[in-house]
Amino acid sequence: MDEFCFRKGIKREFSNARTSQQNGVVERRNRTLIEAARTMSADAKLPVTFWAEAVNIVCYVQNSVLVIKPQNKNPMNSLMKDPLLYVLKT
């Protein structure tokens, strides 16, 4: 795992279990995902059975759209070498 993270330029950080105070960024990201999935599901009047799919879609969209300022890339482009243009439909 250390070698994979090093090759991909990923900085690993560890925290104690069950201490949300040490995971402020992650906790906020999770809250944003949950709120967006809840809003999207309510607007589309989706049944609860589609909850996991709604969260997956919100996560995919946010990873594709949000931009990391110093590199001027979104999280998906930071992980992949080339942008995934095949997922875009006209």
Biopython code that builds the backbone (N, CA, C, O; Angstrom):
import numpy as np
from Bio.PDB.StructureBuilder import StructureBuilder

atoms = [
    (1, "MET", "N", (0.824, -1.181, 0.000)),
    (1, "MET", "CA", (0.000, 0.000, 0.000)),
    (1, "MET", "C", (0.873, 1.251, 0.000)),
    (1, "MET", "O", (0.563, 2.223, -0.689)),
    (2, "ASP", "N", (1.962, 1.232, 0.770)),
    (2, "ASP", "CA", (2.853, 2.393, 0.818)),
    (2, "ASP", "C", (3.449, 2.684, -0.555)),
    (2, "ASP", "O", (3.557, 3.841, -0.962)),
    (3, "GLU", "N", (3.833, 1.626, -1.264)),
    (3, "GLU", "CA", (4.421, 1.804, -2.597)),
    (3, "GLU", "C", (3.395, 2.389, -3.566)),
    (3, "GLU", "O", (3.717, 3.292, -4.338)),
    (4, "PHE", "N", (2.165, 1.881, -3.528)),
    (4, "PHE", "CA", (1.107, 2.394, -4.403)),
    (4, "PHE", "C", (0.870, 3.877, -4.140)),
    (4, "PHE", "O", (0.809, 4.674, -5.076)),
    (5, "CYS", "N", (0.739, 4.242, -2.885)),
    (5, "CYS", "CA", (0.501, 5.648, -2.535)),
    (5, "CYS", "C", (1.667, 6.527, -2.971)),
    (5, "CYS", "O", (1.457, 7.640, -3.453)),
    (6, "PHE", "N", (2.877, 6.043, -2.809)),
    (6, "PHE", "CA", (4.048, 6.816, -3.219)),
    (6, "PHE", "C", (4.040, 7.050, -4.726)),
    (6, "PHE", "O", (4.304, 8.161, -5.184)),
    (7, "ARG", "N", (3.733, 5.992, -5.510)),
    (7, "ARG", "CA", (3.703, 6.122, -6.978)),
    (7, "ARG", "C", (2.622, 7.085, -7.442)),
    (7, "ARG", "O", (2.805, 7.785, -8.438)),
    (8, "LYS", "N", (1.505, 7.129, -6.740)),
    (8, "LYS", "CA", (0.388, 7.986, -7.130)),
    (8, "LYS", "C", (0.459, 9.373, -6.503)),
    (8, "LYS", "O", (-0.387, 10.222, -6.783)),
    (9, "GLY", "N", (1.451, 9.609, -5.665)),
    (9, "GLY", "CA", (1.586, 10.914, -5.028)),
    (9, "GLY", "C", (0.563, 11.161, -3.933)),
    (9, "GLY", "O", (0.177, 12.302, -3.682)),
    (10, "ILE", "N", (0.124, 10.091, -3.283)),
    (10, "ILE", "CA", (-0.890, 10.187, -2.232)),
    (10, "ILE", "C", (-0.198, 10.276, -0.878)),
    (10, "ILE", "O", (0.671, 9.463, -0.560)),
    (11, "LYS", "N", (-0.584, 11.257, -0.094)),
    (11, "LYS", "CA", (-0.041, 11.410, 1.252)),
    (11, "LYS", "C", (-0.992, 10.738, 2.230)),
    (11, "LYS", "O", (-2.146, 11.146, 2.356)),
    (12, "ARG", "N", (-0.515, 9.715, 2.919)),
    (12, "ARG", "CA", (-1.344, 8.994, 3.880)),
    (12, "ARG", "C", (-1.241, 9.650, 5.242)),
    (12, "ARG", "O", (-0.154, 10.005, 5.697)),
    (13, "GLU", "N", (-2.391, 9.806, 5.889)),
    (13, "GLU", "CA", (-2.436, 10.331, 7.252)),
    (13, "GLU", "C", (-3.296, 9.399, 8.087)),
    (13, "GLU", "O", (-4.324, 8.909, 7.620)),
    (14, "PHE", "N", (-2.886, 9.160, 9.289)),
    (14, "PHE", "CA", (-3.598, 8.245, 10.173)),
    (14, "PHE", "C", (-4.185, 9.012, 11.350)),
    (14, "PHE", "O", (-3.651, 10.039, 11.768)),
    (15, "SER", "N", (-5.288, 8.498, 11.875)),
    (15, "SER", "CA", (-5.907, 9.088, 13.060)),
    (15, "SER", "C", (-6.417, 7.961, 13.947)),
    (15, "SER", "O", (-6.528, 6.814, 13.513)),
    (16, "ASN", "N", (-6.719, 8.295, 15.167)),
    (16, "ASN", "CA", (-7.254, 7.306, 16.099)),
    (16, "ASN", "C", (-8.675, 6.932, 15.702)),
    (16, "ASN", "O", (-9.421, 7.746, 15.160)),
    (17, "ALA", "N", (-9.030, 5.692, 15.982)),
    (17, "ALA", "CA", (-10.370, 5.209, 15.661)),
    (17, "ALA", "C", (-11.418, 5.936, 16.497)),
    (17, "ALA", "O", (-11.185, 6.270, 17.658)),
    (18, "ARG", "N", (-12.571, 6.173, 15.884)),
    (18, "ARG", "CA", (-13.731, 6.777, 16.544)),
    (18, "ARG", "C", (-13.433, 8.142, 17.167)),
    (18, "ARG", "O", (-13.957, 8.465, 18.233)),
    (19, "THR", "N", (-12.605, 8.932, 16.515)),
    (19, "THR", "CA", (-12.339, 10.307, 16.965)),
    (19, "THR", "C", (-12.590, 11.239, 15.791)),
    (19, "THR", "O", (-11.675, 11.564, 15.033)),
    (20, "SER", "N", (-13.820, 11.658, 15.651)),
    (20, "SER", "CA", (-14.185, 12.503, 14.514)),
    (20, "SER", "C", (-13.495, 13.862, 14.567)),
    (20, "SER", "O", (-13.386, 14.539, 13.545)),
    (21, "GLN", "N", (-13.031, 14.267, 15.740)),
    (21, "GLN", "CA", (-12.352, 15.557, 15.862)),
    (21, "GLN", "C", (-11.057, 15.586, 15.050)),
    (21, "GLN", "O", (-10.650, 16.648, 14.579)),
    (22, "GLN", "N", (-10.412, 14.441, 14.882)),
    (22, "GLN", "CA", (-9.168, 14.378, 14.117)),
    (22, "GLN", "C", (-9.423, 14.273, 12.618)),
    (22, "GLN", "O", (-8.492, 14.406, 11.822)),
    (23, "ASN", "N", (-10.646, 14.042, 12.232)),
    (23, "ASN", "CA", (-10.987, 13.849, 10.822)),
    (23, "ASN", "C", (-11.906, 14.948, 10.323)),
    (23, "ASN", "O", (-12.888, 14.659, 9.640)),
    (24, "GLY", "N", (-11.619, 16.186, 10.641)),
    (24, "GLY", "CA", (-12.508, 17.287, 10.295)),
    (24, "GLY", "C", (-12.807, 17.394, 8.812)),
    (24, "GLY", "O", (-13.959, 17.589, 8.426)),
    (25, "VAL", "N", (-11.784, 17.269, 7.973)),
    (25, "VAL", "CA", (-11.976, 17.392, 6.523)),
    (25, "VAL", "C", (-12.834, 16.249, 6.008)),
    (25, "VAL", "O", (-13.743, 16.461, 5.205)),
    (26, "VAL", "N", (-12.549, 15.044, 6.466)),
    (26, "VAL", "CA", (-13.308, 13.870, 6.020)),
    (26, "VAL", "C", (-14.747, 13.946, 6.500)),
    (26, "VAL", "O", (-15.672, 13.639, 5.749)),
    (27, "GLU", "N", (-14.937, 14.351, 7.742)),
    (27, "GLU", "CA", (-16.292, 14.474, 8.275)),
    (27, "GLU", "C", (-17.100, 15.490, 7.473)),
    (27, "GLU", "O", (-18.273, 15.253, 7.185)),
    (28, "ARG", "N", (-16.496, 16.608, 7.113)),
    (28, "ARG", "CA", (-17.193, 17.626, 6.324)),
    (28, "ARG", "C", (-17.505, 17.101, 4.935)),
    (28, "ARG", "O", (-18.588, 17.353, 4.408)),
    (29, "ARG", "N", (-16.571, 16.373, 4.335)),
    (29, "ARG", "CA", (-16.788, 15.799, 2.998)),
    (29, "ARG", "C", (-17.947, 14.800, 3.028)),
    (29, "ARG", "O", (-18.803, 14.808, 2.144)),
    (30, "ASN", "N", (-17.968, 13.949, 4.043)),
    (30, "ASN", "CA", (-19.061, 12.987, 4.174)),
    (30, "ASN", "C", (-20.397, 13.695, 4.356)),
    (30, "ASN", "O", (-21.401, 13.294, 3.768)),
    (31, "ARG", "N", (-20.411, 14.740, 5.164)),
    (31, "ARG", "CA", (-21.651, 15.493, 5.380)),
    (31, "ARG", "C", (-22.137, 16.123, 4.077)),
    (31, "ARG", "O", (-23.332, 16.114, 3.784)),
    (32, "THR", "N", (-21.206, 16.669, 3.299)),
    (32, "THR", "CA", (-21.563, 17.265, 2.012)),
    (32, "THR", "C", (-22.149, 16.216, 1.074)),
    (32, "THR", "O", (-23.138, 16.479, 0.391)),
    (33, "LEU", "N", (-21.543, 15.026, 1.037)),
    (33, "LEU", "CA", (-22.060, 13.945, 0.189)),
    (33, "LEU", "C", (-23.468, 13.540, 0.609)),
    (33, "LEU", "O", (-24.352, 13.383, -0.233)),
    (34, "ILE", "N", (-23.672, 13.372, 1.911)),
    (34, "ILE", "CA", (-24.978, 12.951, 2.418)),
    (34, "ILE", "C", (-26.043, 14.002, 2.108)),
    (34, "ILE", "O", (-27.140, 13.664, 1.664)),
    (35, "GLU", "N", (-25.722, 15.273, 2.342)),
    (35, "GLU", "CA", (-26.694, 16.340, 2.080)),
    (35, "GLU", "C", (-27.035, 16.431, 0.597)),
    (35, "GLU", "O", (-28.199, 16.607, 0.237)),
    (36, "ALA", "N", (-26.030, 16.313, -0.261)),
    (36, "ALA", "CA", (-26.281, 16.384, -1.702)),
    (36, "ALA", "C", (-27.106, 15.188, -2.170)),
    (36, "ALA", "O", (-28.020, 15.347, -2.979)),
    (37, "ALA", "N", (-26.794, 13.995, -1.669)),
    (37, "ALA", "CA", (-27.560, 12.804, -2.046)),
    (37, "ALA", "C", (-28.997, 12.907, -1.551)),
    (37, "ALA", "O", (-29.927, 12.521, -2.260)),
    (38, "ARG", "N", (-29.183, 13.419, -0.351)),
    (38, "ARG", "CA", (-30.537, 13.591, 0.198)),
    (38, "ARG", "C", (-31.338, 14.586, -0.644)),
    (38, "ARG", "O", (-32.507, 14.350, -0.948)),
    (39, "THR", "N", (-30.701, 15.700, -1.017)),
    (39, "THR", "CA", (-31.374, 16.716, -1.829)),
    (39, "THR", "C", (-31.734, 16.166, -3.199)),
    (39, "THR", "O", (-32.850, 16.362, -3.679)),
    (40, "MET", "N", (-30.786, 15.477, -3.828)),
    (40, "MET", "CA", (-31.022, 14.913, -5.151)),
    (40, "MET", "C", (-32.133, 13.863, -5.104)),
    (40, "MET", "O", (-33.000, 13.833, -5.978)),
    (41, "SER", "N", (-32.106, 13.011, -4.094)),
    (41, "SER", "CA", (-33.125, 11.966, -3.967)),
    (41, "SER", "C", (-34.507, 12.558, -3.717)),
    (41, "SER", "O", (-35.496, 12.084, -4.275)),
    (42, "ALA", "N", (-34.578, 13.585, -2.886)),
    (42, "ALA", "CA", (-35.865, 14.216, -2.598)),
    (42, "ALA", "C", (-36.415, 14.907, -3.838)),
    (42, "ALA", "O", (-37.612, 14.830, -4.114)),
    (43, "ASP", "N", (-35.548, 15.583, -4.587)),
    (43, "ASP", "CA", (-35.992, 16.280, -5.787)),
    (43, "ASP", "C", (-36.496, 15.308, -6.848)),
    (43, "ASP", "O", (-37.470, 15.593, -7.544)),
    (44, "ALA", "N", (-35.830, 14.158, -6.969)),
    (44, "ALA", "CA", (-36.224, 13.161, -7.966)),
    (44, "ALA", "C", (-37.300, 12.212, -7.444)),
    (44, "ALA", "O", (-37.785, 11.353, -8.181)),
    (45, "LYS", "N", (-37.675, 12.366, -6.167)),
    (45, "LYS", "CA", (-38.665, 11.492, -5.524)),
    (45, "LYS", "C", (-38.261, 10.017, -5.621)),
    (45, "LYS", "O", (-39.080, 9.145, -5.911)),
    (46, "LEU", "N", (-36.973, 9.767, -5.370)),
    (46, "LEU", "CA", (-36.455, 8.400, -5.416)),
    (46, "LEU", "C", (-36.816, 7.650, -4.144)),
    (46, "LEU", "O", (-36.833, 8.237, -3.063)),
    (47, "PRO", "N", (-37.104, 6.359, -4.260)),
    (47, "PRO", "CA", (-37.321, 5.566, -3.049)),
    (47, "PRO", "C", (-35.995, 5.352, -2.312)),
    (47, "PRO", "O", (-34.919, 5.524, -2.883)),
    (48, "VAL", "N", (-36.092, 4.978, -1.051)),
    (48, "VAL", "CA", (-34.908, 4.794, -0.208)),
    (48, "VAL", "C", (-33.994, 3.700, -0.755)),
    (48, "VAL", "O", (-32.797, 3.699, -0.467)),
    (49, "THR", "N", (-34.530, 2.784, -1.527)),
    (49, "THR", "CA", (-33.714, 1.687, -2.055)),
    (49, "THR", "C", (-32.606, 2.184, -2.984)),
    (49, "THR", "O", (-31.649, 1.452, -3.238)),
    (50, "PHE", "N", (-32.713, 3.404, -3.491)),
    (50, "PHE", "CA", (-31.692, 3.958, -4.380)),
    (50, "PHE", "C", (-30.686, 4.842, -3.644)),
    (50, "PHE", "O", (-29.932, 5.577, -4.281)),
    (51, "TRP", "N", (-30.667, 4.779, -2.310)),
    (51, "TRP", "CA", (-29.804, 5.653, -1.526)),
    (51, "TRP", "C", (-28.322, 5.471, -1.882)),
    (51, "TRP", "O", (-27.613, 6.456, -2.087)),
    (52, "ALA", "N", (-27.854, 4.229, -1.956)),
    (52, "ALA", "CA", (-26.434, 3.974, -2.244)),
    (52, "ALA", "C", (-26.050, 4.497, -3.620)),
    (52, "ALA", "O", (-24.973, 5.067, -3.793)),
    (53, "GLU", "N", (-26.929, 4.305, -4.600)),
    (53, "GLU", "CA", (-26.649, 4.800, -5.945)),
    (53, "GLU", "C", (-26.594, 6.323, -5.972)),
    (53, "GLU", "O", (-25.768, 6.903, -6.677)),
    (54, "ALA", "N", (-27.463, 6.969, -5.211)),
    (54, "ALA", "CA", (-27.459, 8.434, -5.154)),
    (54, "ALA", "C", (-26.145, 8.947, -4.573)),
    (54, "ALA", "O", (-25.576, 9.910, -5.086)),
    (55, "VAL", "N", (-25.664, 8.315, -3.515)),
    (55, "VAL", "CA", (-24.392, 8.728, -2.910)),
    (55, "VAL", "C", (-23.243, 8.491, -3.889)),
    (55, "VAL", "O", (-22.352, 9.333, -4.004)),
    (56, "ASN", "N", (-23.249, 7.360, -4.596)),
    (56, "ASN", "CA", (-22.199, 7.082, -5.583)),
    (56, "ASN", "C", (-22.183, 8.127, -6.688)),
    (56, "ASN", "O", (-21.112, 8.572, -7.101)),
    (57, "ILE", "N", (-23.342, 8.519, -7.166)),
    (57, "ILE", "CA", (-23.416, 9.513, -8.242)),
    (57, "ILE", "C", (-22.935, 10.872, -7.752)),
    (57, "ILE", "O", (-22.194, 11.557, -8.457)),
    (58, "VAL", "N", (-23.348, 11.266, -6.558)),
    (58, "VAL", "CA", (-22.902, 12.549, -6.007)),
    (58, "VAL", "C", (-21.387, 12.553, -5.846)),
    (58, "VAL", "O", (-20.734, 13.545, -6.171)),
    (59, "CYS", "N", (-20.826, 11.470, -5.354)),
    (59, "CYS", "CA", (-19.375, 11.373, -5.178)),
    (59, "CYS", "C", (-18.669, 11.480, -6.528)),
    (59, "CYS", "O", (-17.670, 12.188, -6.652)),
    (60, "TYR", "N", (-19.184, 10.780, -7.538)),
    (60, "TYR", "CA", (-18.586, 10.838, -8.874)),
    (60, "TYR", "C", (-18.635, 12.260, -9.436)),
    (60, "TYR", "O", (-17.643, 12.753, -9.973)),
    (61, "VAL", "N", (-19.775, 12.908, -9.312)),
    (61, "VAL", "CA", (-19.923, 14.268, -9.844)),
    (61, "VAL", "C", (-18.989, 15.231, -9.121)),
    (61, "VAL", "O", (-18.328, 16.049, -9.761)),
    (62, "GLN", "N", (-18.925, 15.144, -7.803)),
    (62, "GLN", "CA", (-18.051, 16.057, -7.064)),
    (62, "GLN", "C", (-16.579, 15.809, -7.369)),
    (62, "GLN", "O", (-15.795, 16.756, -7.429)),
    (63, "ASN", "N", (-16.196, 14.557, -7.562)),
    (63, "ASN", "CA", (-14.807, 14.269, -7.927)),
    (63, "ASN", "C", (-14.485, 14.751, -9.332)),
    (63, "ASN", "O", (-13.327, 15.038, -9.638)),
    (64, "SER", "N", (-15.488, 14.843, -10.186)),
    (64, "SER", "CA", (-15.269, 15.293, -11.560)),
    (64, "SER", "C", (-15.289, 16.803, -11.690)),
    (64, "SER", "O", (-14.689, 17.348, -12.616)),
    (65, "VAL", "N", (-15.964, 17.488, -10.785)),
    (65, "VAL", "CA", (-16.200, 18.923, -10.942)),
    (65, "VAL", "C", (-15.315, 19.773, -10.040)),
    (65, "VAL", "O", (-14.758, 20.770, -10.498)),
    (66, "LEU", "N", (-15.175, 19.408, -8.786)),
    (66, "LEU", "CA", (-14.411, 20.226, -7.846)),
    (66, "LEU", "C", (-12.967, 20.362, -8.306)),
    (66, "LEU", "O", (-12.379, 19.405, -8.811)),
    (67, "VAL", "N", (-12.402, 21.532, -8.136)),
    (67, "VAL", "CA", (-11.041, 21.796, -8.601)),
    (67, "VAL", "C", (-10.130, 22.046, -7.408)),
    (67, "VAL", "O", (-10.455, 22.816, -6.505)),
    (68, "ILE", "N", (-8.979, 21.374, -7.427)),
    (68, "ILE", "CA", (-7.944, 21.617, -6.432)),
    (68, "ILE", "C", (-7.115, 22.783, -6.943)),
    (68, "ILE", "O", (-6.504, 22.685, -8.007)),
    (69, "LYS", "N", (-7.083, 23.873, -6.211)),
    (69, "LYS", "CA", (-6.505, 25.125, -6.706)),
    (69, "LYS", "C", (-5.016, 25.065, -7.069)),
    (69, "LYS", "O", (-4.674, 25.493, -8.171)),
    (70, "PRO", "N", (-4.109, 24.565, -6.222)),
    (70, "PRO", "CA", (-2.690, 24.653, -6.591)),
    (70, "PRO", "C", (-2.359, 23.943, -7.905)),
    (70, "PRO", "O", (-1.563, 24.448, -8.696)),
    (71, "GLN", "N", (-2.965, 22.773, -8.144)),
    (71, "GLN", "CA", (-2.683, 22.036, -9.375)),
    (71, "GLN", "C", (-3.650, 22.394, -10.494)),
    (71, "GLN", "O", (-3.420, 22.037, -11.650)),
    (72, "ASN", "N", (-4.735, 23.098, -10.161)),
    (72, "ASN", "CA", (-5.793, 23.423, -11.118)),
    (72, "ASN", "C", (-6.343, 22.161, -11.779)),
    (72, "ASN", "O", (-6.603, 22.140, -12.983)),
    (73, "LYS", "N", (-6.516, 21.113, -10.980)),
    (73, "LYS", "CA", (-7.060, 19.845, -11.455)),
    (73, "LYS", "C", (-8.189, 19.427, -10.526)),
    (73, "LYS", "O", (-8.251, 19.839, -9.368)),
    (74, "ASN", "N", (-9.082, 18.598, -11.063)),
    (74, "ASN", "CA", (-10.083, 18.020, -10.180)),
    (74, "ASN", "C", (-9.513, 16.726, -9.596)),
    (74, "ASN", "O", (-8.507, 16.230, -10.102)),
    (75, "PRO", "N", (-10.121, 16.166, -8.552)),
    (75, "PRO", "CA", (-9.560, 14.969, -7.921)),
    (75, "PRO", "C", (-9.387, 13.799, -8.878)),
    (75, "PRO", "O", (-8.420, 13.047, -8.758)),
    (76, "MET", "N", (-10.309, 13.630, -9.831)),
    (76, "MET", "CA", (-10.194, 12.514, -10.754)),
    (76, "MET", "C", (-8.988, 12.682, -11.677)),
    (76, "MET", "O", (-8.278, 11.714, -11.947)),
    (77, "ASN", "N", (-8.753, 13.901, -12.161)),
    (77, "ASN", "CA", (-7.594, 14.139, -13.018)),
    (77, "ASN", "C", (-6.296, 14.027, -12.241)),
    (77, "ASN", "O", (-5.263, 13.690, -12.819)),
    (78, "SER", "N", (-6.323, 14.301, -10.954)),
    (78, "SER", "CA", (-5.126, 14.144, -10.137)),
    (78, "SER", "C", (-4.747, 12.678, -10.016)),
    (78, "SER", "O", (-3.563, 12.347, -9.950)),
    (79, "LEU", "N", (-5.741, 11.798, -9.986)),
    (79, "LEU", "CA", (-5.483, 10.370, -9.854)),
    (79, "LEU", "C", (-5.140, 9.729, -11.188)),
    (79, "LEU", "O", (-4.248, 8.885, -11.260)),
    (80, "MET", "N", (-5.836, 10.120, -12.237)),
    (80, "MET", "CA", (-5.615, 9.553, -13.569)),
    (80, "MET", "C", (-4.690, 10.465, -14.369)),
    (80, "MET", "O", (-4.605, 11.663, -14.100)),
    (81, "LYS", "N", (-4.001, 9.894, -15.353)),
    (81, "LYS", "CA", (-3.133, 10.712, -16.202)),
    (81, "LYS", "C", (-3.948, 11.500, -17.220)),
    (81, "LYS", "O", (-3.693, 12.684, -17.440)),
    (82, "ASP", "N", (-4.917, 10.854, -17.834)),
    (82, "ASP", "CA", (-5.738, 11.492, -18.854)),
    (82, "ASP", "C", (-7.155, 11.663, -18.329)),
    (82, "ASP", "O", (-7.630, 10.820, -17.567)),
    (83, "PRO", "N", (-7.841, 12.730, -18.716)),
    (83, "PRO", "CA", (-9.234, 12.881, -18.299)),
    (83, "PRO", "C", (-10.102, 11.800, -18.931)),
    (83, "PRO", "O", (-9.845, 11.359, -20.051)),
    (84, "LEU", "N", (-11.114, 11.385, -18.215)),
    (84, "LEU", "CA", (-12.009, 10.342, -18.703)),
    (84, "LEU", "C", (-13.096, 10.964, -19.571)),
    (84, "LEU", "O", (-14.225, 11.163, -19.122)),
    (85, "LEU", "N", (-12.750, 11.266, -20.802)),
    (85, "LEU", "CA", (-13.689, 11.946, -21.685)),
    (85, "LEU", "C", (-14.785, 11.023, -22.200)),
    (85, "LEU", "O", (-15.835, 11.500, -22.630)),
    (86, "TYR", "N", (-14.563, 9.709, -22.166)),
    (86, "TYR", "CA", (-15.562, 8.794, -22.699)),
    (86, "TYR", "C", (-16.847, 8.788, -21.879)),
    (86, "TYR", "O", (-17.881, 8.337, -22.371)),
    (87, "VAL", "N", (-16.807, 9.275, -20.648)),
    (87, "VAL", "CA", (-18.025, 9.290, -19.840)),
    (87, "VAL", "C", (-18.922, 10.470, -20.181)),
    (87, "VAL", "O", (-20.088, 10.501, -19.785)),
    (88, "LEU", "N", (-18.386, 11.442, -20.913)),
    (88, "LEU", "CA", (-19.190, 12.589, -21.311)),
    (88, "LEU", "C", (-20.039, 12.220, -22.515)),
    (88, "LEU", "O", (-19.551, 11.609, -23.466)),
    (89, "LYS", "N", (-21.286, 12.587, -22.471)),
    (89, "LYS", "CA", (-22.197, 12.275, -23.575)),
    (89, "LYS", "C", (-22.674, 13.563, -24.199)),
    (89, "LYS", "O", (-22.854, 14.569, -23.513)),
    (90, "THR", "N", (-22.878, 13.531, -25.503)),
    (90, "THR", "CA", (-23.360, 14.729, -26.197)),
    (90, "THR", "C", (-24.829, 14.622, -26.476)),
    (90, "THR", "O", (-25.416, 15.537, -27.056)),
]
sb = StructureBuilder()
sb.init_structure("model")
sb.init_model(0)
sb.init_chain("A")
sb.init_seg("    ")
for serial, (resi, resn, name, xyz) in enumerate(atoms, 1):
    if name == "N":
        sb.init_residue(resn, " ", resi, " ")
    sb.init_atom(name, np.array(xyz, "f"), 0.0, 1.0, " ", f" {name:<3s}", serial, name[0])
structure = sb.get_structure()
